[in-house]
Amino acid sequence: MSPGRRWPSFTLLEKVFLALALLAVALWFAGAGGFFAGLVTFAAVSLGAWLGIRLLVRGIRRAIWRLRNRLIVTYVFIAVVPIILILFLAQLGASVLAQQVGVYLVNSELDRRLAFIRSGASGFLRVPPQARPLFIQRNGTFVRERFPGFQMLARDSKEEYRFPADSDLAFPPSGWNPAYGLVARDGLLYAWALERKDDLQVLAMAPITRQFLADLVPNLGLIDLVWFPDPDRSNRGTRARPHDDRPADSPGIPPGANFFDRAILWGTAIPVSLWAEPQKQDSYLLSVHTRVSAILNVVFSGGWERPGLLQILYGLAMLLLVVQIVSLVIGVSLTRTITGTVHAIYEGTERVKEGDFGHRIAIKGNDQLAELAMSFNSMTENLQRLVTVEKERERLQAELEIAREVQDALQPRVAPRVKRLRVTTACNAARMVSGDYYDYQMLGETRLALAVGDVAGKGISAALLMATVQSAFRTQIRHCVEAAAKATNGGASSVITAVATSQLVTQLNQQLYDYTAAEKYATFFLAFYDDESGEMTYTNAGHLPPLLIRDGEAHKLEINGMVVGAFPFARYGESQVRLESGDLLVCYTDGVTEPENEYGEMFGEERLIDVLIRNARRDENEIAAAVTGAVRQWTGSPELQDDMTLVLARRV
């Protein structure tokens, strides 16, 4: 056994069969017999037959796995097998019909000749007594030409008539009624007729010879009469035969016209009277051993092989052959069309499975198979397009992930360290990146700048504008602080008082207008908070008014101007509010109040105020979670309709 080659694996049944077969062979060589050896042999043969059938079924399934082979098998069952059955039935039907026709020809001719003998006997009864000698001589001479050995006997109360004159023919035993047909006498067969009228009796008999049987239908074949025992008759064992044996030069079965012209043997039962037993009959078989061609030669006048008939038959055969060949060519062509398209689709699916979405099938014709090929090509085109789109989506997803990481890096990471103010933020993006903005900057040890914004739109463009707003805000606040410090010789307290929120928002508006597209704008809320006094100065540029929750009531802060980045001439004012101990300032974006439920109703500011008042004494993180949960419950969807940002500031 070469390295790497493995023994074939066997199933449990195959292993059992091998074991039983080896045991049966061992018992046979050992000469063991008895019940056990027989049982082992029977089990091995039965199991082997079962495994053989399974193997055959498996082989057939593998053989017809390919569509072309399956169509060939289908064609064989639909076309070839019926044709074979039709030919077989035609051959069988022709054979049976020929047998019946052959027997009918012989039997009808025999009946006609027997009736001929009877007509002579019955005619004698109608002849006047003075004409009887002449009638019997003329009738006997006429009948003997057809029945060699014919004899006739007539007798009344006065005279007896014989033909021929030296005939030793005698009447049968008493008890016979008028009869005719075949009779068995002394082991030989005769054709006879017995007639009676008053005291006149007429008996006509002719021996049944082999030549007589052959002359019934010349050139038909071997015709014979053989004893056919009938178990229902009491005279069993009675046998008679024709008078002479068949001559050596007598014609036998005609030669066959072709390979399919086989010899046929058929017969019919013939009743034969018994000479010594009146009113009793025995059964004989009138057999005909012939061929179909011989029967056709007898049936068709002039022979069935005459030129005109043969030409018609050959022409029909050629026509049927041409039709069959044309049908075969058309069937093979259609099969190749079907299997070719299916095989091309199979190869295409294999290529697609390997990732080759650029593979296309050649389209031939204008039928359903061509439409199927076109559908496959369309499918691969769509798959190729989807793959391209998916790759682009993955690229954008990667870029969004990078943008999200950048945005996370831009957002404040550490809460401001102000002694009497706790600031908590919650930002939930509707997509991977958010257009909402919040920020805070320490201005000295007790001063805090707090900003909240909402950029128009969602996604990447909104996130980029948000980054621009943040950069501009920090740049402007740094610039204003530095300028104020120079003007006031650097005093910390005087620097803060010299910077105005309205001034910063105005400069931010101008910068965004200069460096962003015309349709880009943002709402912006900026507040400066003094921790020692609790005073908060703010400018609200078109943003939703923040809510001040104090003693169980909600107070809206003022709006001091329009959105930033839309108009260069916009001007902004300032407002002030003092934060007292326990006050809760809530800044939010429209992602909190504008989400709609299934009926198109917005969550609204009133519901937000209700949630804030009911949870005002709770921790700021819990308040943010309560607001977010209430909005999600209102929309009934786990996905956000817009970016949702909360900034909560509580003075302690």
Salt bridges, closest charged atoms under 4 A:
GLU109 OE2 - ARG112 NH2 2.52
GLU109 OE2 - ARG113 NE 3.00
ASP156 OD2 - ARG132 NH1 2.99
GLU160 OE2 - ARG155 NH1 3.75
GLU160 OE1 - ARG162 NE 3.19
GLU195 OE2 - ARG118 NE 3.35
ASP224 OD1 - ARG210 NH1 2.49
ASP230 OD2 - ARG233 NE 3.32
GLU277 OE1 - LYS280 NZ 3.57
GLU347 OE2 - HIS343 NE2 2.93
GLU350 OE2 - LYS353 NZ 3.33
ASP356 OD2 - ARG351 NH2 2.79
GLU381 OE2 - ARG360 NE 3.77
GLU390 OE2 - ARG393 NH2 2.68
GLU392 OE2 - ARG395 NH2 2.08
GLU399 OE2 - ARG395 NH1 2.34
GLU401 OE2 - ARG404 NH2 2.30
ASP408 OD2 - ARG404 NH1 3.09
ASP439 OD2 - ARG474 NE 2.75
ASP530 OD2 - ARG447 NH2 2.92
ASP531 OD1 - ARG651 NH1 3.81
GLU535 OE2 - ARG578 NH2 2.46
GLU553 OE1 - HIS555 NE2 3.96
ASP583 OD2 - ARG550 NH2 2.58
GLU605 OE1 - LYS556 NZ 2.32
ASP610 OD2 - ARG614 NE 2.94
GLU620 OE2 - ARG422 NH2 3.04
GLU620 OE2 - ARG650 NE 2.42
GLU622 OE1 - ARG618 NE 3.29
